Structure formats: structure tokens, C-alpha cells
């Protein structure tokens, strides 16, 4: 039986999975890398750190033994990045999807082109996170890098593909996140780019996910331990891979992704832009279709932040933080958490939005803080389900690293008031989806839904009726929080930056 190597270049690390034709994950390896935050709302990573992580993870899988023929290498990864590729590699750091530094440029573009025109062409509203705005920011602030650029790559997996086979390209799902794609025509929006004086010639070719891109070349073979000449297939953005891997690659099934960032999404054969409600429209891994998605900039990242805050000299692990939360009752004794650490895109778009606790009292301790973060994130997911207008009580599949916590899954079921099905090996779903897309291209499967057996469920969490009224009440309060604080967040964003003062 043939196998595929699936590589997912995520927000916090790279995961490699060896997947067979039955969809079974035979081996995995993971390596993380750092994220760099800037005081101007900038968020960056080093593409060479991605490459080193991928190489180490591939070496680990190879050392475990490739006992069957590898039919190809398929990639997925974080989208809406801005990576400047020169002749020898990346030119500096990649600007990530969560980077919000280009708000001035976003406002300029909206004034120049018109918000309605941007939506009509690209299918989505284009704010500070858009590559359209970030590209203009780079042209203004880092002209030397732009002049040296050969290609602008919008996905982390695109850079790894170039490292593996020397071919620069991107997929339609990733391209649709950028603000640079004419969504209806499914091609780069060259007239728009010319109108705003951005060089469309720097954009890479568009390729269908799963199509053959090139062959693993000698330098990559030496770096990874893989045999030279393995086909490298065109990758797909992580949302496209996760949608297929969650069994939602065809209309009628919705799922939630709970990773560092998060979203709720479903597939559609036809769709209309609706950015006013925070609904984003992307191209499917099958570029004839669409994915409707309500995204969340910081989901599981809230738990990672709390973990660092609660740790002193001994760093708490995630299980310890969740065990703290288990000691607090539902509702956290009147404590509510707003989970917008780095701004938000749905159900509203505001790069200045921030997280906060409301209702801290003398009875608030570490357990209440921990559970409030889990509940506040779940309440934000309920808002995303409302954006997608999911039928009340309809089941929701759950994937991503956060699905490993039974407590968080149960809180989600209670807050959403719907069954939550946790898929097997939930953290590997993007890799499994990427392998499924590649397998269809290789003739292994007739379509992207080979059958229920490919998407096994390990747990189902059903809502507890006793908690329904409590969470309905909390959700009503939660919905009012951001509108009442928006002006305050904007005022805080205007505060001058002051260096910390040390001891006299």
C-alpha cells in the first residue's frame, strides 16, 4: 500500500504525518518555532525556522522507517502570510496573518478604491490583516526588501514547497485570503493591483491543490533524509485542508477548528459575500466550490497566554491549567472573559480589540481565571456559529489541539447548546485532509468524502440541560461587551508608547 507524507506548517510549529491510503496516520513528528511580536501590532516568524522545523520532523519520520512507497509529499499551512522570496531564500521575516500594523494603509486603500469595490472584487472586506494593506506597508517602509523580491508568497506551505522542489506557486484557498484574488474569476486581481500601484508580476502562479508541483531535489533530500525525486504536490491553506480532513469537504456538514487561532466553517457550491456579519468567503480545495468561514484570530492562544501568566518559576503545562479550571463552577462566580488578545475579524473587524476580564472580585482565584478563559473562548465560538447561521442544535465536529481537553469540549457543547463530535487524532486533521486531497489527485479516491470511516469520532459531548439558562444569560452579556468597549479599546490604542522605567 502506498503512503503520503503530509506536512502542515502551522502557527506554532510544523507537523509531519505519514498517511496510508485508508487515511490512517502511521507516524507523526512535530517541531515548534517562535513567533516575534512587535510594538506596532506586528507579528512575524522566520521562514527559515519553518524550514528547520520541517527538516527535523521529516528526519524523525524517516528514521522511524518508510516501509511502504511514498507516492508524494503534500503540504498545508498557515495562510494570509506575506513572505518575500529572493533568489536564495526568504528576504527577512514573514508577516503573519494576525499582524495588524497596516491599519493606515487599509484605510487608504478603502478610501482610494471603495469598500464596496474591494468586496465585489475579492469577496471579502479588506482590513489591516489583508495582504493588500501589508504589501503597501512594505512598499512604504521596507523598499529595499521589496526591490530584491522575486516572488511574494502568501502561505507558509508555499515557502516549504519552494525549499523542497524549487518551484514557487500557491493554491486558490490561500490566494482567496489575501485580498489579491478576484474571487469570481479565480485569478489574481491584476486591474485592482495596477490601480493601487502594486506589481502583480511578483505574485506566484495559481495551482490546484494536489497537482504535481515538482520533484524533491538533491539539496532537500540531503536536508530531510527523504529519497530524491519524490513528487512534491501543490499544497493547500490550512483551512482548506482542515475542512476536507474534518469531513466537511462537501456541503451539509460544519466543523470548528480550535487551535492557536480558530474558526467555524462549512462548504458551499455557491455563495455570496457577506462581510458585514464577519463572514469570509474562500475558494475550496476544489476550486469550483467555496468555503464559508467565521474566523477567530486568537482561540487556543488565549489558553497559551494564560498559561504563561499563571506560571511563576515552574512553567505550568496545559493539563495543569485545565485542572485549575475544573475546580471552578460554570459561570466562574460571575467572571466573564473577552478573548480578543490581538484584535478580531468576526463577528466584527477591529485590530484594536483586546481581551479583558469583567467581574473580578475577592472570590476570584486562579481556577476562576482559567475556566473564564475557556468559557469566554467558547462564547466567541457561539457568536461564530450565529454568523454562519448554523441550524440550532445541529452537531458540530471539533478538530485542532484544543479538542484534546474533555473539559473544554464539554464547555463548548454547553455554551453552543449542540452536540460536539471530537474527531480522532484531532490535531492531525489538517495533515489528514491534505493527504486526502493529494490522494484524490493520485487516483486513490473518487472525491473528497470517501466515506464516514475516514472521519472517525472518538468522543461526543452533549449539552447539559442544567447549564442552558446560565450560558444563555452569559452569552447575552458577552454580546454587549465589545460594542460597549470599542471606543475604550480605540482610546487605549492611541496611548503613546513609553519605555519601562527601571530602578533609580
C-alpha positions in Angstrom: 0.0 0.0 0.0 1.3 3.4 -0.9 1.7 6.3 1.5 1.8 10.1 1.5 3.8 12.4 3.6 1.7 15.3 4.8 3.4 18.4 6.2 1.4 21.1 8.0 3.3 24.4 8.7 1.1 25.8 11.5 1.1 28.9 13.6 3.2 27.4 16.4 5.0 24.5 14.8 5.4 22.1 11.9 3.7 18.7 12.0 4.6 15.8 9.6 2.4 12.8 9.3 2.8 9.6 7.3 -0.7 8.6 6.0 -1.7 5.5 4.1 -4.5 5.0 1.5 -7.0 4.2 4.2 -6.5 7.6 5.8 -4.7 6.1 8.8 -1.9 8.1 10.3 1.1 5.8 10.6 3.6 8.1 12.2 3.9 11.8 13.2 6.6 14.2 14.3 6.3 17.8 15.5 8.8 20.7 15.9 7.9 24.2 17.1 9.3 27.6 16.3 9.0 31.1 17.9 6.7 34.0 17.0 8.0 37.5 17.2 5.7 40.3 18.3 6.4 44.0 17.6 5.1 47.0 19.5 3.3 48.3 16.4 0.9 45.3 16.3 3.3 43.4 14.1 3.5 39.6 14.2 6.3 37.8 12.4 8.1 34.5 12.0 11.3 33.4 10.3 10.6 31.2 7.3 14.0 29.5 7.8 12.7 28.5 11.2 9.8 26.8 9.4 12.3 25.0 7.2 14.5 23.8 10.0 11.4 22.5 11.9 10.1 20.7 8.8 13.5 19.1 8.2 13.8 17.9 11.8 10.3 16.5 11.8 10.8 14.7 8.4 14.1 13.3 9.6 12.3 11.8 12.7 9.6 10.2 10.5 12.2 8.8 8.1 14.3 7.4 11.0 11.1 5.6 12.1 11.2 3.7 8.8 9.4 4.3 5.5 8.3 0.7 4.9 6.0 1.5 2.0 6.4 3.5 -1.1 5.9 7.3 -0.7 3.7 8.5 -3.5 4.2 12.2 -2.8 4.7 15.0 -0.3 1.6 17.1 0.3 1.7 20.4 2.2 -0.7 22.6 4.2 -0.1 25.6 6.3 -1.0 29.0 7.7 -2.4 31.4 5.2 -2.5 35.1 4.6 1.2 35.5 5.4 3.4 37.8 3.4 6.7 36.1 2.5 9.2 37.9 0.2 11.2 35.3 -1.7 14.5 36.3 -3.2 16.9 34.2 -5.4 18.4 32.4 -2.4 15.5 32.3 0.0 13.3 34.4 2.2 14.1 38.1 2.5 13.7 38.7 6.2 10.8 37.6 8.3 7.3 36.6 7.2 4.5 38.9 8.2 1.8 36.7 9.6 -2.0 36.7 9.1 -2.6 38.1 12.7 -0.3 41.1 12.0 -2.3 44.3 12.3 0.3 47.0 11.7 -1.1 48.2 8.3 -4.3 49.9 9.5 -3.3 53.2 8.0 -2.7 51.6 4.6 -6.0 49.7 4.9 -7.9 52.9 5.5 -6.1 54.5 2.5 -6.9 51.6 0.2 -10.6 51.7 1.2 -10.7 55.5 0.5 -8.9 55.1 -2.8 -10.8 52.0 -4.2 -14.0 52.0 -2.2 -15.1 49.3 0.3 -17.9 48.0 -1.9 -15.5 47.6 -4.9 -13.0 45.7 -2.7 -15.8 43.4 -1.6 -17.1 43.0 -5.1 -13.7 42.0 -6.5 -12.2 40.0 -3.6 -15.3 38.6 -2.0 -14.3 39.9 1.4 -13.7 43.2 3.3 -10.1 44.1 3.4 -8.7 45.4 6.6 -5.3 45.7 8.3 -4.8 41.9 8.1 -5.1 41.9 4.3 -2.0 41.3 2.2 -3.3 44.2 0.1 -2.6 46.6 3.0 0.5 44.8 4.3 2.1 44.9 0.8 1.5 48.7 0.6 3.0 49.0 4.1 6.1 47.1 3.0 6.4 49.3 -0.1 6.3 52.3 2.1 8.6 51.2 5.0 10.9 48.5 3.6 11.5 49.4 -0.1 14.9 47.6 -0.3 13.3 44.3 0.6 10.5 44.8 -2.0 13.0 45.7 -4.7 15.0 42.5 -4.1 11.9 40.3 -4.1 11.3 37.7 -6.9 8.0 36.4 -5.6 5.5 37.2 -2.9 4.3 34.0 -1.3 1.0 34.1 0.7 1.3 30.8 2.6 3.9 29.2 4.9 3.5 25.9 2.9 4.4 27.7 -0.3 7.8 28.6 1.1 8.4 25.0 2.2 7.3 23.7 -1.2 9.9 26.1 -2.8 12.5 24.7 -0.5 11.6 21.1 -1.4 11.5 21.4 -5.2 12.4 25.0 -6.2 9.0 25.9 -7.6 7.1 29.0 -6.4 3.3 28.7 -6.6 0.2 28.9 -4.4 -3.3 27.4 -4.2 -6.7 29.0 -4.6 -7.8 28.7 -1.0 -4.7 30.5 0.3 -4.9 33.1 -2.5 -8.5 33.9 -1.5 -7.4 35.0 1.9 -5.1 37.7 0.6 -7.3 40.4 -0.9 -5.3 39.9 -4.1 -7.5 37.4 -5.8 -10.6 38.2 -8.0 -12.8 35.6 -6.3 -15.4 35.1 -9.1 -12.8 34.9 -11.9 -10.5 32.8 -9.7 -7.4 34.7 -10.8 -5.1 37.4 -9.5 -6.9 40.8 -9.4 -4.4 42.4 -11.7 -6.6 45.5 -12.6 -7.1 46.2 -8.9 -3.4 45.8 -8.2 -2.5 48.1 -11.0 -4.9 50.7 -9.7 -3.2 50.8 -6.3 0.3 50.5 -7.9 1.3 47.1 -6.6 3.2 44.9 -9.0 1.1 41.8 -9.9 4.2 40.3 -11.6 5.5 39.4 -8.1 2.6 37.0 -7.4 3.2 33.3 -8.0 1.3 31.1 -10.4 -2.0 29.7 -9.1 -2.2 25.9 -9.0 -5.0 23.4 -7.9 -4.3 21.8 -4.6 -2.9 18.3 -5.0 -1.5 18.9 -8.5 2.1 17.9 -9.1 4.4 20.8 -8.5 7.9 19.3 -8.9 10.3 16.7 -7.6 12.3 16.6 -4.3 15.7 18.0 -5.4 19.1 16.9 -4.1 19.6 19.6 -1.5 16.2 19.0 0.1 16.9 15.3 0.0 20.1 15.8 2.0 18.4 18.1 4.5 15.3 15.9 5.1 16.6 12.3 4.7 14.0 11.6 2.1 14.9 9.9 -1.2 15.5 12.4 -4.1 12.8 12.5 -6.8 9.6 12.1 -4.6 6.8 14.1 -6.2 6.0 17.4 -4.3 2.3 18.2 -4.7 0.8 21.7 -4.6 -0.2 22.4 -1.1 -3.4 24.0 0.4 -4.1 26.5 3.1 -4.7 25.0 6.5 -8.4 25.9 6.4 -8.9 24.1 3.2 -7.0 21.0 4.5 -8.9 21.1 7.8 -12.2 21.4 6.0 -11.6 18.3 4.0 -10.0 16.4 6.9 -12.9 17.1 9.1 -15.4 15.5 6.7 -16.8 18.9 5.8 -15.4 19.0 2.2 -18.9 18.7 0.8 -22.0 20.9 1.8 -24.1 19.9 4.7 -21.5 19.5 7.5 -20.0 22.2 9.7 -17.0 21.9 11.9 -15.0 24.1 14.3 -11.2 24.3 14.5 -9.8 25.1 17.9 -6.1 25.7 17.5 -3.9 28.8 18.3 -6.4 30.6 16.1 -9.8 29.2 15.3 -12.8 29.2 13.0 -16.2 27.7 12.3 -16.6 26.7 8.6 -18.7 24.8 6.1 -18.5 24.1 2.3 -20.8 25.5 -0.3 -21.3 25.1 -4.1 -22.5 28.7 -4.4 -22.1 31.6 -2.0 -22.4 35.4 -1.8 -20.1 37.7 0.0 -21.4 38.9 3.4 -18.6 40.6 5.2 -20.9 42.8 7.2 -21.6 39.9 9.6 -18.0 38.8 9.7 -18.4 36.0 7.2 -15.4 35.3 5.0 -15.7 33.5 1.6 -12.8 31.4 0.4 -12.2 29.1 -2.5 -12.4 25.4 -1.8 -9.6 22.9 -2.2 -11.7 22.0 -5.2 -11.5 25.5 -6.8 -15.0 25.2 -8.2 -16.5 25.5 -4.8 -16.4 27.7 -1.7 -15.7 27.6 2.0 -17.8 29.9 4.2 -15.8 30.7 7.4 -16.2 32.8 10.5 -12.7 33.1 11.8 -11.3 33.9 15.3 -7.8 35.5 15.5 -7.0 34.1 18.9 -8.7 30.9 20.1 -6.5 28.4 21.9 -3.9 31.2 22.0 -5.9 32.5 25.0 -5.1 29.4 27.0 -1.4 29.7 25.9 -1.4 33.3 27.2 -3.0 32.4 30.5 -0.5 29.5 30.9 2.3 32.0 30.8 0.6 34.5 33.1 -0.2 31.9 35.8 3.2 30.3 35.7 5.9 31.5 38.0 9.3 29.9 38.1 7.9 26.5 37.2 6.0 26.6 33.9 2.6 25.1 34.1 1.6 22.7 31.3 -1.7 22.9 29.6 -3.2 19.9 31.6 -2.4 21.7 34.8 -4.1 24.9 33.7 -7.2 22.9 32.7 -7.2 21.1 36.0 -7.3 24.5 37.7 -10.4 25.3 35.6 -12.1 22.1 36.8 -12.1 23.5 40.3 -14.3 26.5 39.3 -18.1 26.2 38.8 -19.8 27.0 35.5 -20.1 30.8 35.2 -16.9 31.2 37.3 -18.7 33.0 40.1 -19.7 35.9 37.9 -16.4 36.2 35.9 -16.5 36.9 32.2 -13.6 36.9 29.7 -13.4 38.6 26.4 -10.9 36.6 24.2 -9.7 39.2 21.8 -5.9 39.3 22.6 -4.8 40.6 19.2 -7.9 42.2 17.6 -10.7 40.3 15.8 -12.2 39.6 12.4 -15.6 38.0 13.2 -18.3 38.8 14.1 -16.7 42.3 13.9 -13.4 43.6 12.4 -11.3 45.7 14.8 -7.5 45.4 15.2 -7.7 47.4 18.4 -10.0 45.0 20.2 -8.3 43.4 23.3 -9.0 40.8 25.9 -10.3 41.6 29.3 -11.8 40.0 32.4 -15.1 41.5 33.7 -16.4 40.8 37.2 -13.2 40.1 39.2 -14.0 40.0 42.9 -12.4 38.9 46.1 -13.6 35.4 45.4 -11.7 35.3 42.1 -8.8 32.9 42.1 -6.7 31.0 39.6 -9.4 28.4 39.0 -12.0 31.1 38.0 -9.5 32.8 35.7 -8.7 29.6 34.0 -12.3 28.5 33.5 -13.4 32.0 32.4 -10.8 31.8 29.6 -12.3 28.5 28.4 -15.8 29.8 28.7 -15.1 33.2 27.0 -13.5 31.5 24.1 -16.5 29.1 23.8 -18.9 32.1 23.9 -16.9 33.6 21.0 -17.4 30.4 19.1 -21.1 30.7 19.7 -21.0 34.1 18.0 -19.2 32.5 15.0 -22.0 29.8 14.8 -24.5 32.7 14.7 -22.6 34.4 11.8 -22.8 31.1 9.8 -26.5 30.8 10.7 -26.0 27.1 11.6 -29.2 25.3 12.4 -30.0 25.3 16.2 -28.9 22.1 17.9 -27.1 20.7 14.8 -24.0 18.7 15.6 -20.6 20.3 15.2 -17.4 18.4 14.5 -14.4 19.6 16.5 -10.7 19.5 15.4 -7.4 21.1 16.5 -5.2 20.8 19.5 -7.9 22.3 21.9 -10.1 19.2 21.2 -7.7 17.2 23.4 -9.3 18.8 26.5 -12.6 17.0 27.5 -13.5 19.9 29.8 -13.1 22.5 27.1 -15.1 20.3 24.7 -17.9 19.9 27.2 -17.9 23.7 27.9 -18.3 24.2 24.1 -21.2 21.7 23.9 -22.9 23.5 26.8 -22.3 27.0 25.5 -23.2 26.2 21.9 -26.1 24.0 23.0 -25.4 21.4 20.4 -23.5 18.0 20.3 -19.8 18.3 19.8 -18.2 15.4 18.0 -14.4 15.2 18.6 -12.7 13.6 15.6 -10.0 11.0 16.1 -6.4 12.5 16.2 -8.0 15.9 16.1 -4.6 17.7 15.9 -3.7 15.8 12.7 -6.9 16.6 10.8 -5.2 19.2 8.5 -2.5 16.7 7.6 -5.1 14.0 7.0 -7.1 16.4 4.9 -4.0 17.4 2.8 -3.4 13.7 2.3 -7.0 13.1 1.2 -6.7 16.0 -1.4 -3.5 14.5 -2.7 -5.0 11.0 -2.7 -7.8 12.2 -5.0 -5.2 13.7 -7.4 -3.3 10.4 -7.4 -6.5 8.4 -8.1 -6.8 6.8 -4.7 -10.3 8.3 -4.1 -13.1 9.4 -6.4 -13.9 12.5 -4.3 -13.1 14.3 -1.1 -15.5 12.3 1.0 -14.6 8.6 0.6 -16.9 7.6 3.4 -17.7 8.0 7.2 -14.9 5.6 8.1 -12.3 8.2 7.1 -13.6 10.6 9.8 -13.9 8.6 13.0 -15.2 10.2 16.2 -13.6 9.4 19.5 -15.9 11.3 21.8 -19.2 13.1 21.7 -20.1 15.8 24.2 -23.7 16.5 24.6 -25.0 19.8 26.2 -26.2 19.5 29.8 -29.7 21.0 30.1 -28.9 22.2 33.6 -26.4 24.7 32.2 -28.5 26.1 29.3 -30.1 29.1 31.1 -26.7 30.1 32.7 -24.9 30.1 29.4 -27.8 31.8 27.6 -27.6 34.6 30.2 -23.8 34.8 29.9 -24.0 34.9 26.1 -26.4 37.9 26.3 -23.9 39.7 28.4 -21.0 38.7 26.2 -22.7 40.1 23.1 -22.9 43.5 24.7 -19.3 43.6 25.9 -17.4 44.5 22.8 -19.8 47.2 21.5 -19.7 48.9 24.9 -15.9 48.7 25.0 -15.0 49.5 21.3 -14.3 53.2 22.0 -12.2 52.4 25.1 -10.1 49.9 23.0 -9.6 52.6 20.4 -8.5 55.1 23.1 -6.1 52.6 24.5 -4.6 52.0 21.1 -3.8 55.8 20.9 -1.7 55.7 24.1 1.9 56.8 23.5 4.4 54.1 23.8 6.5 54.7 26.9 9.6 52.6 27.8 9.5 50.9 31.2 11.4 52.8 33.9 13.9 50.8 35.9 15.1 51.4 39.4 16.6 54.8 40.1 
